[in-house]
Each structure stands twice: as C-alpha cells, then as structure tokens.
Amino acid sequence: MEPETVMDAALELMDEGALTMRALASRVGLTPGALYTYFPDRAALVSAVADRLLAEADLTLLDAPGLSPHDRIESFALALREVLLRHPAAVPAILGAAFSGPTALHVGESLLRELSDPRASYTVMVYVLGAIALEAAELEGPPPPEEERIALRRTYLVVDPEAFPLTHAANDVIAAYISTDQFRWGLRRLLSAP
C-alpha cells in the first residue's frame, strides 16, 4: 500500500469528522499498528495531508510571470481557499498541523521572497488561514453558493436601527463578511500596507 492511499482515507475520515488511527486502519484494511509503517504518529499523518492539500492549490501561481507579487499571492490564496473549503470538516485538523512539509516550505519561501519581511509573511498566512477557518466553521459539507450564504446571513442580521444605527447601516457588508469579496478586500489591505 502506498502512503497516498493512507492519506486519501485519512482525508475522507477528516471530511466525516471521524479521523482516528483505529478508524483509518479499518478503512484501509490494516491493523492500527501497521499504520505506523507509513507515518510515525497522527500528527505526522495530518501534516502530510495538509502538505498535500497545499499542493492542490496551484503552486505555479506563486511564480506566475506577468503578475505582480501581490497578485501572485492573492491568486494562490484564493486557490488555497477553494481547496480547503472543499474539506471544511478537515480544516481544524489541518490548521493544527505542523506546516513543515516540502510544499509548505515552498509556499513559505515564496511569501518571504515576495514580501521581504518575515512578519509580513506571517501576517498574510494568519489572515489567509484564519479567514478560511472562519468560513469553514459555518459549513457542513461542501459550501452552497456564496450568494445563498450571504442572503441567509442577512436574515439573521435584523437589528433595531435606532438602537444599533451603525450595524443596521452596515448590514449588507456584515452579511458578506465571509465571502470571496471580503477575503480579497482584507488580503489586498494587508498586502498594500506599508
């Protein structure tokens, strides 16, 4: 059995919210102890799955000729968001993983090259992963169309305009806090900061 088979099954179980080493062993037809032939522990397995998902976001975007450094970062961040939101139940485990695999190191090196300042690179990573985590937290399964989610949030945001005039006036923006437009807006603000 290839390690990729074990990672596929682990991601399926993460998607189901049911990843344990025992469940994984059962899914792939091994004993729990045999899994340690492939990964030394659960943390190493989750880290490998995280690295693999990072690789599913088009890494060539980080080096795309003809794009500005900020556009390369934004394009990759949007691609990563799309990949991770296909697995919303897996996002908490993935975000808790050590991002130390070869793909994570490539992404980190690319951010450092484009942003020059390690603190700026870290801030962008925290924003991107944090925004994805917030969006994944409101999902059960694959996301419905964004317009439907925004419309649903609008129904929850009915407030007394006299008691909360600023909130009432910002209702449409607040309803779209978790959206592609807001994700882009926030990332662009970070990338354009001095």
C-alpha positions in Angstrom: 0.0 0.0 0.0 1.2 3.5 -0.9 1.3 6.3 1.7 -1.1 8.3 -0.7 -3.7 5.6 -0.1 -3.5 6.1 3.6 -3.6 9.9 3.2 -6.7 9.6 0.9 -8.5 7.6 3.5 -7.4 10.0 6.3 -8.8 13.0 4.4 -12.1 11.1 3.8 -12.3 10.5 7.6 -11.4 14.1 8.3 -14.2 15.1 6.0 -16.5 12.9 8.0 -15.2 14.3 11.3 -14.1 10.8 12.3 -10.3 10.5 12.0 -8.8 8.2 14.5 -5.9 5.8 13.8 -8.2 2.9 14.5 -10.9 4.1 12.1 -8.2 4.8 9.5 -6.7 1.3 9.9 -10.1 -0.2 9.4 -10.8 2.0 6.3 -7.6 0.9 4.6 -7.6 -2.8 5.8 -4.7 -2.6 8.1 -4.1 -3.1 11.8 -3.6 0.2 13.8 0.0 -0.7 14.4 0.7 -1.2 10.7 -0.2 2.5 10.0 2.9 3.5 11.8 4.9 1.9 9.0 3.7 4.9 6.9 3.5 7.7 9.4 5.2 7.7 12.9 2.1 9.3 14.5 -1.2 11.0 13.9 0.4 14.4 13.8 2.8 13.4 11.0 -0.2 11.9 9.1 -2.2 15.2 9.4 0.9 17.2 8.5 1.3 15.1 5.3 -2.3 15.6 4.4 -2.0 19.3 5.0 1.1 19.5 2.7 -0.8 17.5 0.1 -3.7 19.9 0.2 -1.4 22.9 -0.1 0.0 21.3 -3.3 -3.5 21.0 -4.7 -3.7 24.8 -4.7 -1.8 25.8 -7.9 1.7 26.4 -6.8 2.7 27.8 -10.1 0.6 30.9 -9.2 3.4 31.8 -6.7 5.8 32.2 -9.6 3.5 33.3 -12.4 5.2 35.6 -14.8 3.4 38.7 -15.7 1.7 39.1 -12.3 2.8 41.5 -9.7 4.0 39.9 -6.4 0.7 40.9 -4.7 -1.4 39.4 -7.5 0.6 36.1 -7.2 0.0 35.9 -3.5 -3.7 36.8 -4.0 -4.2 34.2 -6.7 -2.5 31.5 -4.6 -4.5 32.5 -1.5 -7.8 32.2 -3.5 -6.8 28.8 -4.9 -5.9 27.6 -1.4 -9.2 28.8 0.0 -11.0 26.9 -2.7 -9.1 23.7 -2.0 -9.6 23.9 1.8 -13.3 24.8 1.6 -13.9 21.5 -0.3 -13.0 19.9 3.0 -14.5 22.2 5.7 -14.6 19.5 8.4 -10.9 18.8 7.9 -9.8 22.4 8.2 -9.4 22.5 12.0 -7.2 19.4 12.0 -5.2 20.7 9.0 -4.7 24.2 10.6 -3.4 22.5 13.7 -0.8 20.6 11.7 2.8 21.4 11.5 3.3 23.1 8.2 6.8 21.7 7.7 6.5 19.6 4.6 8.1 20.3 1.2 5.1 22.2 -0.2 4.7 24.3 3.0 8.3 25.2 2.8 8.0 26.2 -0.8 4.9 28.4 -0.1 6.7 30.0 2.9 9.8 30.7 0.8 7.7 32.2 -1.9 5.9 34.5 0.6 9.3 35.6 2.0 10.6 36.3 -1.4 7.6 38.4 -2.4 7.1 40.2 0.9 10.7 40.5 2.2 9.7 40.9 5.8 9.1 37.6 7.8 6.5 39.4 9.9 4.5 40.4 6.8 4.7 36.9 5.5 3.4 35.6 8.9 0.6 38.1 9.0 -0.6 37.2 5.5 -0.5 33.5 6.4 -2.5 34.1 9.6 -5.1 36.2 7.7 -5.5 33.7 4.9 -5.7 30.6 7.1 -7.8 32.4 9.7 -10.3 33.7 7.2 -10.6 30.1 5.7 -11.1 28.7 9.2 -14.0 31.1 9.9 -15.6 30.3 6.6 -15.2 26.5 7.1 -16.7 26.8 10.6 -20.0 27.8 9.2 -20.1 25.0 6.7 -21.3 21.4 6.9 -20.1 19.6 3.8 -19.4 21.4 0.5 -20.3 25.0 0.6 -23.6 26.1 -1.0 -23.4 29.0 -3.4 -21.9 32.1 -1.8 -24.9 34.3 -2.7 -27.2 31.9 -0.7 -25.0 32.0 2.3 -24.9 35.9 2.2 -28.7 36.0 1.8 -29.2 33.7 4.8 -26.9 35.8 6.9 -28.9 38.9 6.0 -32.0 37.3 7.6 -30.1 36.9 10.9 -28.9 40.5 11.0 -32.2 42.2 11.6 -31.5 44.8 14.3 -33.2 47.8 15.7 -32.0 50.7 13.5 -32.4 53.2 16.4 -30.5 51.1 18.9 -27.8 50.0 16.5 -27.7 52.5 13.7 -24.2 51.7 12.5 -24.8 47.9 12.5 -28.1 48.5 10.6 -26.4 50.7 8.0 -23.6 48.1 7.5 -26.0 45.1 7.3 -25.1 44.3 3.7 -21.4 44.4 4.3 -21.6 42.4 7.5 -23.7 39.7 5.8 -20.9 39.4 3.3 -18.0 39.3 5.8 -17.4 35.7 4.9 -17.2 35.9 1.2 -14.7 36.0 -1.7 -15.0 39.7 -2.0 -14.3 40.3 1.7 -11.4 37.8 1.6 -9.9 39.7 -1.3 -10.5 43.1 0.3 -8.8 42.1 3.5 -5.8 40.4 1.7 -5.4 43.5 -0.5 -5.4 45.8 2.5 -2.7 43.7 4.1 -0.6 43.5 1.0 -0.8 47.2 0.4 0.1 48.2 4.0 3.5 49.9 4.4 
